[in-house]
Amino acid sequence: MPWLFLLFAILAFALAFTTSSVALAAISLLAALALLGFWVMGLLAQRIGNQARDDTLMLDPQELRRLREQAQARQAAAAQGDPPGP
């Protein structure tokens, strides 16, 4: 979809350069500038969307609590000088 914005921006630039009307050229240049902005924002949105984390990889509260308990048990065992368990 962002590539359509680029295509329309190129067409608006072509219209602005080929027309003899100043008003139409100004409107075409403004439209081309806006379309280029939409194109860049679309590319950025795609890039961010592709790099987003998968929600299924997030830890649920029970798993997070279990990991904290394991870490605290390892810290307590290290403080007492016991070898860490599996």
C-alpha positions, 0 to 999 in steps of 0.5 A: 500500500505505501508504494501506491502513495509513491506512485501517486506522488510521482504522478502529482510531480509529473502533473505539476511540471507539465501543467501551465496553470500556476494554481494546478501546479501548486496544488499538485506540489502540495499533494505530492508532498503529502503523498510522499509523507504518507509513503514514508509513514507507511514504510515506517509502520511496516518496519515497526510492525515487522519488528514487533514482538510476538505476544505469545512469547510474553511470560504470564504472571505465574511463570514470572512468579516461578522464575522469581522464586527460583532466582531467590532460592539460588541467591539464598543458596549462594549466600549460605555457601551451598552449591546451586541445585539444578 
